Amino acid sequence: MLQVEHLTVRYGSLTIVNDLSFSLDEGSWLMVVGPNGAGKSTVVGAISQSVDYTGRICFEGRDLAVLKPREVARSLGVLMQSHHAGYGFTVEEIVRLGRYAYGEGLMTGGKEDEEKVMGALLLTGMEPLRRQKITTLSGGELQRAFLAQVLAQDPRLLILDEPTNHLDLLYQKQVFELIGKWLQRPGRAVLSVVHDLSLARAYGTHALLLNKGQKVAAGPGKQVLTAQNLRQAYGMDVHHWMRSLLGQWREPSGEKSPKDLE
């Protein structure tokens, strides 16, 4: 569905992404991972056409650079990691803006629009807050409201930059499971920027590992997120570090686990 060829992004003399090529197939969930400054969010910006770049980015064989914004919006849904909401829209009004590309100006409200808006509110658990002003929401609620907006947009490619930013553990689990469910329908794919490598391994079918704007490895997730590749990207033994963190949850010697008590 997505083909990125020789993507390069420069700000003056500073190269942020350097000659990057990769692809994303229908039904796949690509996790873009790497240390801070690797260029992950810049890749998202280039694909969403909000960052100037050289190279070629095609969606279903069509060069995104020559498509009208309305055409891009009907194909790609983008959720950024932060939102600035200083206006008094309700949650439902924010979600309804996801239908903008399908109406005339701001005029929406047809049967299909209503179904998409209500479906997105229900999927994200925001239906009970639909009448609430977004200026009163917590960080996690605000993130879910904008996720609902993207889902109401009904894109074929979902692009998520830290989709569970500001969300607690319960909602992290729910959001990733929701995205996995969304992906099950034919003709869809997901690209996510994530920092949590455990989430990347658990939910991603594929991974793109970056460091300093260059590709370290790309392919099936478990083939990319190896000890050797991660050490190259992060400059540390990531596998050992992750195991040591998980080791904190082992039952103390002599203490019975919940399973033993059943």
C-alpha positions as CSV (number, residue, x, y, z in Angstrom):
1,M,0.0,0.0,0.0
2,L,2.8,2.4,0.9
3,Q,6.1,2.7,-0.9
4,V,8.8,5.1,0.3
5,E,11.8,5.6,-2.0
6,H,15.0,7.5,-1.1
7,L,13.3,9.8,1.4
8,T,15.5,12.6,2.6
9,V,14.6,15.5,4.8
10,R,16.9,18.4,5.5
11,Y,16.7,21.5,7.6
12,G,19.3,23.8,6.1
13,S,22.6,21.8,6.4
14,L,21.2,19.4,8.9
15,T,20.0,16.0,7.5
16,I,17.2,14.5,9.6
17,V,16.3,11.6,7.4
18,N,18.8,10.3,4.9
19,D,18.0,8.2,1.8
20,L,15.3,6.0,3.5
21,S,13.4,3.4,1.6
22,F,10.8,1.0,2.9
23,S,7.3,-0.4,2.1
24,L,4.1,-1.3,3.9
25,D,1.7,-4.0,2.7
26,E,-2.0,-4.3,3.2
27,G,-2.8,-6.0,6.5
28,S,0.5,-5.1,8.1
29,W,1.3,-3.0,11.2
30,L,4.7,-1.4,10.8
31,M,6.3,-0.2,14.1
32,V,8.8,2.6,13.5
33,V,11.3,2.5,16.4
34,G,14.6,4.0,17.4
35,P,16.3,6.3,19.9
36,N,15.4,10.0,20.3
37,G,16.5,12.0,17.3
38,A,16.4,9.0,15.0
39,G,13.9,10.8,12.6
40,K,10.8,8.8,13.4
41,S,8.3,11.7,13.7
42,T,9.9,13.3,10.7
43,V,9.1,10.2,8.6
44,V,5.5,10.6,9.7
45,G,5.5,14.2,8.8
46,A,6.9,13.5,5.3
47,I,4.3,10.7,4.6
48,S,1.5,13.0,5.8
49,Q,2.8,15.8,3.5
50,S,3.5,18.2,6.3
51,V,7.2,18.2,6.0
52,D,9.2,19.1,2.8
53,Y,11.3,16.2,1.5
54,T,13.0,14.8,-1.5
55,G,12.4,11.3,-2.8
56,R,9.1,9.6,-3.6
57,I,6.2,8.5,-1.4
58,C,3.4,6.5,-3.1
59,F,0.1,5.2,-1.7
60,E,-1.4,2.5,-3.7
61,G,0.8,3.5,-6.6
62,R,-0.1,7.2,-6.5
63,D,2.5,9.8,-5.7
64,L,1.2,11.6,-2.6
65,A,3.0,14.8,-3.5
66,V,0.7,15.4,-6.5
67,L,-2.6,14.5,-4.8
68,K,-5.0,17.1,-3.5
69,P,-5.2,17.4,0.3
70,R,-8.8,16.1,0.2
71,E,-7.6,12.9,-1.7
72,V,-4.8,12.4,0.8
73,A,-7.2,12.8,3.8
74,R,-9.5,10.1,2.4
75,S,-6.6,7.7,2.3
76,L,-4.4,8.6,5.2
77,G,-5.4,9.2,8.8
78,V,-2.8,10.8,11.0
79,L,-2.7,11.0,14.8
80,M,0.1,13.1,16.2
81,Q,1.5,12.7,19.7
82,S,0.4,16.1,21.0
83,H,-2.6,18.4,20.5
84,H,-3.2,22.1,21.2
85,A,-6.9,22.5,21.9
86,G,-7.7,26.0,23.2
87,Y,-11.1,26.3,21.7
88,G,-14.5,25.2,23.2
89,F,-15.5,22.4,20.8
90,T,-17.2,19.4,22.3
91,V,-15.8,15.9,21.8
92,E,-18.4,15.0,19.3
93,E,-17.6,18.2,17.3
94,I,-13.9,17.3,17.2
95,V,-14.7,13.8,16.0
96,R,-17.1,15.1,13.4
97,L,-14.3,17.1,11.9
98,G,-12.9,13.7,10.8
99,R,-15.6,13.7,8.1
100,Y,-14.4,17.0,6.6
101,A,-12.8,15.4,3.5
102,Y,-16.2,13.8,2.6
103,G,-18.4,16.9,2.8
104,E,-18.7,20.4,1.3
105,G,-16.7,22.7,3.6
106,L,-17.6,22.0,7.2
107,M,-21.1,20.7,6.2
108,T,-21.4,17.0,7.2
109,G,-24.2,15.1,8.7
110,G,-25.3,12.4,6.2
111,K,-26.2,8.9,7.3
112,E,-22.7,7.6,6.6
113,D,-21.1,10.5,8.5
114,E,-23.3,9.8,11.5
115,E,-22.4,6.1,11.5
116,K,-18.7,6.8,11.3
117,V,-18.8,9.4,14.0
118,M,-20.8,7.2,16.4
119,G,-18.7,4.2,15.6
120,A,-15.5,6.0,16.4
121,L,-16.9,7.4,19.7
122,L,-18.0,3.9,20.8
123,L,-14.7,2.3,19.8
124,T,-12.6,4.7,21.7
125,G,-14.9,4.8,24.8
126,M,-15.6,8.5,24.3
127,E,-19.3,8.2,23.7
128,P,-20.2,9.1,27.4
129,L,-18.1,12.3,27.0
130,R,-19.5,13.3,23.6
131,R,-21.1,16.5,24.9
132,Q,-18.1,17.5,27.0
133,K,-15.9,20.5,26.1
134,I,-12.4,19.2,25.1
135,T,-10.8,22.0,27.2
136,T,-12.0,20.1,30.2
137,L,-10.5,16.7,29.2
138,S,-7.5,15.0,30.8
139,G,-4.5,14.3,28.6
140,G,-5.6,10.7,28.0
141,E,-9.2,11.7,27.2
142,L,-8.0,14.3,24.7
143,Q,-5.8,11.8,23.0
144,R,-8.7,9.4,22.6
145,A,-10.9,12.1,21.3
146,F,-8.4,12.9,18.5
147,L,-8.0,9.1,17.8
148,A,-11.7,9.0,17.4
149,Q,-11.5,11.8,14.9
150,V,-9.0,9.9,12.8
151,L,-11.0,6.7,13.0
152,A,-14.1,8.7,11.9
153,Q,-12.1,9.8,8.9
154,D,-12.2,6.1,7.8
155,P,-8.7,6.0,6.2
156,R,-7.1,3.0,4.7
157,L,-3.7,3.8,6.1
158,L,-3.6,4.8,9.8
159,I,-0.5,6.7,10.8
160,L,0.1,7.1,14.5
161,D,2.9,9.0,16.2
162,E,3.0,7.7,19.8
163,P,-0.7,6.7,19.8
164,T,-0.8,6.0,23.6
165,N,1.0,9.2,24.6
166,H,-0.5,10.3,28.0
167,L,-2.6,7.2,28.3
168,D,-2.5,4.9,31.4
169,L,-1.8,1.2,31.2
170,L,-5.5,0.2,30.8
171,Y,-6.0,2.6,27.9
172,Q,-2.7,1.7,26.3
173,K,-3.9,-1.9,26.2
174,Q,-7.4,-0.9,24.9
175,V,-6.0,1.4,22.2
176,F,-3.6,-1.1,20.8
177,E,-6.2,-3.9,20.8
178,L,-8.6,-1.5,19.2
179,I,-6.1,-0.7,16.4
180,G,-5.5,-4.4,16.0
181,K,-9.2,-5.0,15.6
182,W,-9.5,-2.1,13.1
183,L,-6.7,-3.6,11.0
184,Q,-8.6,-6.9,10.6
185,R,-10.7,-5.4,7.8
186,P,-9.3,-5.9,4.2
187,G,-7.6,-2.9,2.6
188,R,-6.1,-1.4,5.7
189,A,-2.6,-1.0,7.1
190,V,-1.0,0.8,10.1
191,L,2.2,2.7,10.7
192,S,3.0,3.6,14.3
193,V,5.9,5.4,15.9
194,V,6.5,3.9,19.3
195,H,9.2,4.2,22.0
196,D,8.0,1.1,23.9
197,L,9.8,-1.8,22.3
198,S,7.6,-4.3,24.2
199,L,4.5,-2.9,22.5
200,A,6.3,-2.9,19.2
201,R,7.1,-6.6,19.5
202,A,3.7,-7.5,20.9
203,Y,1.5,-5.8,18.3
204,G,3.6,-5.0,15.2
205,T,3.8,-7.4,12.3
206,H,6.8,-5.5,10.9
207,A,9.4,-3.0,12.2
208,L,11.5,-0.2,10.9
209,L,14.5,0.5,13.1
210,L,16.1,3.9,12.7
211,N,19.2,5.7,14.0
212,K,20.3,9.2,13.2
213,G,18.0,9.3,10.2
214,Q,19.1,6.1,8.6
215,K,17.7,2.6,8.4
216,V,19.3,0.0,10.7
217,A,17.0,-2.8,9.7
218,A,13.5,-3.3,8.3
219,G,11.3,-6.4,8.0
220,P,9.3,-8.8,10.2
221,G,9.3,-7.5,13.7
222,K,11.2,-10.3,15.5
223,Q,13.8,-10.3,12.7
224,V,14.4,-6.6,13.1
225,L,14.3,-6.2,16.9
226,T,17.2,-8.5,17.6
227,A,19.9,-7.9,20.3
228,Q,22.5,-7.0,17.6
229,N,20.3,-4.5,15.7
230,L,19.1,-2.8,18.9
231,R,22.6,-2.5,20.3
232,Q,23.6,-0.8,17.0
233,A,20.7,1.6,17.2
234,Y,20.7,2.4,20.9
235,G,24.3,1.9,21.8
236,M,23.4,-0.4,24.7
237,D,22.4,-3.9,25.4
238,V,18.7,-3.4,25.1
239,H,17.8,-7.1,25.6
240,H,19.6,-7.3,28.9
241,W,18.0,-4.0,30.1
242,M,14.5,-5.2,29.2
243,R,15.1,-8.6,30.9
244,S,16.3,-6.9,34.0
245,L,13.2,-4.7,34.2
246,L,10.9,-7.6,33.7
247,G,12.8,-9.5,36.3
248,Q,11.5,-7.0,38.9
249,W,8.1,-8.8,38.6
250,R,9.3,-12.3,39.5
251,E,7.8,-13.7,42.6
252,P,10.2,-13.5,45.6
253,S,11.7,-16.8,46.7
254,G,9.3,-18.8,48.8
255,E,6.3,-16.5,48.0
256,K,3.5,-18.2,46.2
257,S,2.2,-16.7,43.0
258,P,-1.5,-16.0,42.4
259,K,-1.6,-19.1,40.2
260,D,-0.2,-21.2,43.0
261,L,-3.0,-20.0,45.3
262,E,-5.8,-21.1,43.0
